[in-house]
């Protein structure tokens, strides 16, 4: 490869931003929970800016100082937005391409290991802004070379973004199908069926309307994690999906955690607008920000219930019950009064099986996305470590 890139501290390559306060209620508003730590994308909720929020300018990078090792890093690339004061805002100087700096931070294991060594606190471990800005990063000095690297990385990352769009479209299809199934019922049960008007809208005559707490309850068991057992945090659950596709281990966490068992449902009570609810197939422990829900399986199937927890009606209700400013949460006491349609068990099974076919499609597309992500990360690491000459790459081959 050519010249060895110079190493500088982040604070040296960044502008000194004069932080402009954002008015309370300003939208769009980005807080830590709005960042998908895997895709480094923003998932906006309806919440407006809170007291102490600031503006992040266009072409700036947000780095979360709270739980920094989770990897909440995102690029603001269009116009200024209101953000939580829990972010360090990095605005690269004119000599540095913002997207290159973003790429070299967002998926950089060395960066997160560095932050992990400096974080303090137990429940909400955090680092200081000075710690973030002290991180040393190697970048090419030539703007032309920087832009060439960005073009290569954009090309390799584009299939990931395409998969994201396919997954989102499939989830939208599932929501439409859920609306139909939870109003008219399973196809094999519809012949000659009449509907009745209820407090939650029209449903089949032989269905009931029940409160959530009538058919399921809350598991309240807490334990200290064992090193080798499954650990589920909020970052392991994908929005809108009902199955758990990744997890950590107990050795990664400290303090008491919630215990769960096979067929329990984990529901995200922190920022419920993120739409996170999954069935678990094994025993393990999870973050205390997840409710562990147990179904009365004589009345409701866990696979039926978890889909009901993803309906827009439940999502809107859960969001309306949030309390707290910096870490808005709902609670089981608030959620258990929500009214749901309850089909007979055989029909619940049919509905769940129909929806499962779409879930399988989502999982297939998710696995394709993960393969593209691995390819991207491999290439990125080789470029960051200067093990690959970008000039030797054929962009036309990458695009194909």
C-alpha positions in Angstrom: 0.0 0.0 0.0 1.1 3.6 -0.3 2.1 6.0 2.5 1.2 5.0 6.0 -1.8 7.1 7.2 -1.1 9.6 10.0 -2.8 8.9 13.4 -4.7 11.7 15.1 -7.1 12.1 18.0 -10.7 12.6 17.1 -10.7 15.9 18.8 -7.9 17.0 16.4 -9.9 16.2 13.2 -13.2 17.7 14.5 -14.6 21.2 14.5 -15.3 22.8 17.8 -19.1 22.8 17.6 -20.9 25.6 19.4 -23.9 23.6 20.7 -27.2 25.2 19.9 -30.0 24.3 22.3 -33.1 22.7 20.7 -36.5 23.8 21.9 -38.5 21.4 24.0 -40.8 19.3 21.8 -38.7 19.8 18.6 -39.0 17.0 16.1 -37.4 15.0 14.6 -35.6 14.1 17.9 -33.0 11.4 18.2 -32.0 9.8 21.5 -29.9 6.7 22.0 -32.9 4.3 21.7 -33.6 5.6 18.2 -30.5 4.1 16.8 -30.4 0.5 15.5 -27.0 -0.5 16.8 -26.6 -3.2 14.2 -27.5 -1.3 11.0 -26.4 2.1 12.4 -29.8 3.5 11.2 -32.1 5.9 12.9 -35.6 4.7 13.9 -37.6 7.8 14.7 -40.4 7.8 17.2 -43.0 10.4 17.9 -41.3 11.9 20.9 -40.1 15.5 20.8 -36.9 17.0 22.2 -36.6 17.2 26.0 -35.0 19.9 28.2 -31.2 19.9 27.5 -31.4 18.7 23.9 -29.1 20.2 21.4 -28.9 20.4 17.6 -26.5 18.2 15.6 -25.5 19.8 12.3 -25.6 18.2 8.9 -22.6 15.9 8.2 -22.0 15.3 11.9 -21.6 11.9 13.7 -23.4 11.0 16.9 -21.6 8.7 19.4 -23.5 7.5 22.4 -21.6 8.0 25.7 -24.2 5.9 27.6 -23.6 2.1 27.2 -21.0 3.0 24.6 -20.0 -0.6 23.8 -23.4 -1.3 22.3 -22.3 0.7 19.3 -24.9 3.5 18.9 -23.2 5.5 16.3 -24.9 7.2 13.4 -24.3 9.8 10.6 -26.5 12.9 10.3 -26.3 13.5 6.6 -29.1 15.8 5.5 -29.9 18.7 7.8 -29.6 19.5 11.5 -31.7 17.6 14.0 -32.4 17.8 17.7 -30.5 15.1 19.7 -30.0 13.9 23.2 -27.2 15.5 25.2 -26.0 11.9 25.9 -24.3 12.0 22.5 -20.9 13.3 21.6 -21.4 15.2 18.3 -18.4 14.9 16.0 -18.2 17.3 13.0 -15.1 16.4 10.9 -13.1 19.4 9.6 -13.2 20.3 5.9 -10.1 18.1 5.2 -11.9 14.9 6.3 -14.8 13.2 4.6 -17.6 12.8 7.3 -18.8 9.5 5.8 -15.3 8.0 6.0 -14.9 9.0 9.6 -18.4 7.5 10.3 -17.4 4.2 8.6 -14.1 4.1 10.5 -15.9 4.5 13.9 -19.3 2.8 13.5 -18.0 -0.7 12.9 -14.6 -0.3 14.6 -14.0 -2.9 17.3 -11.0 -1.1 18.6 -13.1 2.1 19.1 -15.7 0.2 21.2 -13.0 -1.7 23.2 -11.4 1.7 23.9 -14.7 3.1 25.2 -15.4 0.0 27.2 -12.1 0.3 29.1 -13.1 3.9 30.1 -16.7 3.5 30.9 -17.8 4.0 34.5 -21.1 3.0 36.3 -23.2 -0.1 36.6 -26.8 0.4 35.5 -26.0 3.0 32.8 -22.2 2.8 32.2 -20.9 5.9 30.4 -17.8 7.7 29.2 -16.9 11.3 29.2 -17.0 13.4 26.0 -13.2 13.9 26.5 -12.7 10.1 26.4 -14.5 9.9 23.0 -12.4 12.8 21.5 -9.1 11.3 22.8 -9.5 8.2 20.6 -6.8 7.9 18.0 -7.8 7.2 14.4 -5.7 6.7 11.2 -7.0 8.3 8.1 -5.5 9.1 4.6 -4.6 12.8 4.2 -5.6 13.0 0.6 -9.3 14.0 0.2 -9.3 12.1 -3.2 -8.2 8.9 -1.5 -10.8 9.4 1.3 -13.5 9.7 -1.3 -12.3 6.7 -3.2 -12.5 4.6 0.0 -16.0 5.9 0.7 -17.1 5.0 -2.8 -15.8 1.4 -2.4 -17.5 1.1 1.0 -20.7 2.5 -0.3 -20.7 0.0 -3.1 -20.1 -3.0 -0.7 -22.7 -1.7 1.8 -25.5 -1.0 -0.7 -26.7 -4.6 -0.7 -27.2 -4.3 3.1 -29.4 -1.2 2.5 -31.3 -3.0 -0.2 -32.0 -5.9 2.2 -33.1 -3.5 4.8 -35.7 -2.1 2.4 -36.9 -5.6 1.5 -37.3 -6.5 5.2 -39.2 -3.3 5.9 -41.6 -4.0 3.0 -42.2 -7.5 4.1 -42.9 -6.3 7.7 -45.4 -3.8 6.2 -47.1 -6.7 4.3 -47.3 -8.7 7.6 -49.0 -5.7 9.3 -51.6 -5.6 6.6 -52.2 -9.3 6.9 -52.5 -9.1 10.7 -55.1 -6.4 10.4 -57.2 -8.7 8.2 -56.7 -11.9 10.2 -57.4 -10.3 13.6 -60.7 -8.8 12.2 -62.0 -11.6 10.0 -60.2 -14.6 11.3 -58.5 -17.5 9.7 -59.6 -18.4 6.1 -60.9 -21.9 6.9 -63.1 -20.4 9.6 -64.7 -17.6 7.5 -67.5 -19.5 5.7 -70.8 -18.1 6.8 -69.2 -16.2 9.6 -70.9 -13.1 11.0 -69.1 -10.2 12.7 -70.2 -8.3 15.8 -69.4 -4.8 16.9 -67.3 -4.5 20.1 -65.4 -1.9 22.0 -62.3 -2.7 19.9 -64.1 -2.8 16.6 -65.7 -5.6 14.5 -64.6 -9.2 15.3 -66.2 -12.6 14.5 -69.2 -13.5 16.6 -67.5 -16.5 18.3 -64.5 -14.5 19.5 -64.1 -12.8 22.9 -62.7 -9.5 23.9 -60.4 -9.8 26.9 -57.8 -7.8 28.7 -54.2 -8.8 28.3 -53.9 -9.5 32.0 -56.8 -12.0 31.7 -54.8 -14.4 29.5 -51.2 -13.9 30.5 -49.1 -12.7 33.4 -45.7 -11.3 34.3 -42.7 -13.5 35.4 -40.9 -11.7 38.2 -38.0 -14.1 38.9 -34.6 -12.4 39.0 -31.2 -14.0 39.2 -27.5 -13.2 38.9 -26.4 -14.4 35.4 -24.2 -17.4 35.0 -21.2 -16.9 32.7 -22.3 -19.3 29.9 -26.1 -18.8 29.9 -28.0 -16.9 27.2 -28.3 -13.2 27.8 -30.8 -11.1 25.8 -30.5 -7.3 25.8 -32.5 -4.7 23.8 -29.8 -4.7 21.1 -30.4 -8.4 20.4 -34.1 -7.9 19.3 -35.0 -6.6 15.9 -38.0 -4.2 15.6 -41.1 -5.9 14.3 -39.8 -9.5 14.5 -41.1 -12.3 16.7 -38.1 -14.6 16.9 -34.8 -14.1 18.6 -31.9 -14.5 16.1 -29.0 -13.5 18.2 -28.0 -13.1 21.9 -25.1 -12.6 24.2 -23.8 -14.5 27.2 -24.1 -13.9 31.0 -20.4 -13.2 31.3 -21.0 -9.9 29.4 -23.3 -8.4 32.1 -23.4 -7.8 35.8 -26.2 -7.3 38.5 -29.6 -9.0 38.7 -31.4 -9.8 35.5 -34.8 -11.1 34.6 -35.1 -14.9 34.2 -37.0 -16.4 31.3 -37.9 -19.9 30.1 -38.9 -21.5 26.7 -42.2 -20.0 25.3 -42.0 -16.9 27.4 -42.4 -13.6 25.5 -39.9 -10.8 26.0 -41.4 -7.3 25.6 -39.4 -4.0 25.5 -40.8 -1.7 28.2 -38.1 0.9 27.5 -39.2 3.1 24.5 -42.0 0.7 23.5 -42.4 2.6 20.2 -39.4 0.6 19.0 -41.8 -2.4 18.6 -39.7 -5.2 20.2 -41.4 -8.4 21.3 -40.1 -12.0 20.8 -40.8 -15.5 21.8 -37.8 -17.3 23.3 -37.1 -21.0 22.6 -34.6 -21.5 25.4 -34.0 -20.6 29.1 -31.8 -17.6 29.9 -31.7 -14.1 31.4 -32.5 -10.7 30.0 -32.2 -7.0 30.6 -34.6 -5.6 33.3 -35.8 -3.3 30.6 -37.6 -6.3 29.1 -40.8 -7.6 30.6 -41.1 -11.4 30.7 -44.6 -12.4 29.8 -46.1 -15.9 30.5 -49.2 -17.0 28.5 -52.0 -19.1 30.0 -51.8 -21.6 27.1 -55.2 -22.9 27.8 -56.5 -19.6 26.6 -54.0 -18.1 24.3 -51.1 -19.3 22.2 -47.7 -17.5 22.7 -47.4 -17.3 18.9 -50.7 -15.6 18.6 -50.1 -13.2 21.5 -46.6 -12.1 20.3 -48.2 -11.1 16.9 -50.9 -9.1 18.8 -48.1 -7.3 20.6 -46.9 -6.1 17.2 -50.2 -4.7 16.0 -50.4 -0.9 15.5 -53.2 -0.7 18.1 -51.0 -2.2 20.8 -48.0 -0.2 19.7 -49.9 3.1 19.9 -51.4 2.1 23.3 -48.1 1.1 24.8 -46.5 4.3 23.6 -49.3 6.4 25.1 -48.5 4.9 28.6 -44.8 5.9 28.6 -43.6 7.8 31.6 -40.2 9.4 32.2 -38.2 11.9 30.1 -34.7 10.5 29.4 -35.6 6.8 29.6 -39.4 6.7 28.8 -40.9 3.4 29.9 -44.3 1.6 30.1 -45.2 -1.0 32.7 -47.0 -4.2 33.0 -49.7 -2.5 35.2 -50.3 -0.2 32.3 -50.2 -2.8 29.6 -52.3 -5.5 31.2 -55.5 -3.6 30.8 -55.2 -3.4 27.0 -58.1 -5.2 25.3 -57.4 -7.8 22.6 -59.5 -10.0 20.3 -59.4 -13.7 21.5 -60.2 -16.4 18.8 -60.7 -20.0 19.8 -57.4 -21.9 20.2 -57.6 -23.8 16.9 -58.1 -20.5 15.0 -55.3 -18.9 16.9 -53.1 -21.7 15.6 -54.1 -21.2 12.0 -53.5 -17.4 12.3 -50.1 -18.0 13.8 -49.2 -20.5 11.0 -50.2 -18.0 8.3 -48.1 -15.2 9.8 -45.2 -17.6 10.4 -44.8 -18.0 6.6 -44.1 -14.2 6.4 -41.8 -14.4 9.4 -39.8 -17.1 7.6 -39.5 -14.8 4.6 -38.2 -12.1 6.9 -35.7 -14.4 8.5 -34.4 -15.5 5.1 -33.9 -11.9 4.0 -32.3 -11.1 7.4 -29.7 -13.9 6.9 -28.9 -12.6 3.5 -28.4 -9.2 5.0 -26.1 -10.6 7.7 -23.9 -12.2 5.0 -23.6 -8.9 3.2 -22.8 -7.2 6.5 -20.0 -9.7 7.2 -18.5 -9.1 3.7 -18.7 -5.3 4.3 -17.1 -5.6 7.8 -14.3 -7.8 6.5 -13.4 -5.3 3.7 -13.7 -2.3 6.1 -11.3 -3.9 8.6 -8.8 -4.6 5.8 -9.0 -1.0 4.6 -8.8 0.4 8.1 -5.8 -1.7 8.9 -4.2 -0.7 5.6 -4.0 -4.3 4.5 -5.7 -3.6 1.1 -4.9 -1.1 -1.6 -8.2 0.5 -2.7 -6.7 1.3 -6.1 -6.4 -2.4 -6.8 -10.2 -3.0 -6.4 -12.4 -3.2 -9.4 -15.6 -1.3 -8.6 -17.5 -2.7 -11.5 -17.0 -6.2 -10.0 -18.1 -5.1 -6.6 -21.2 -3.5 -8.1 -22.1 -6.9 -9.7 
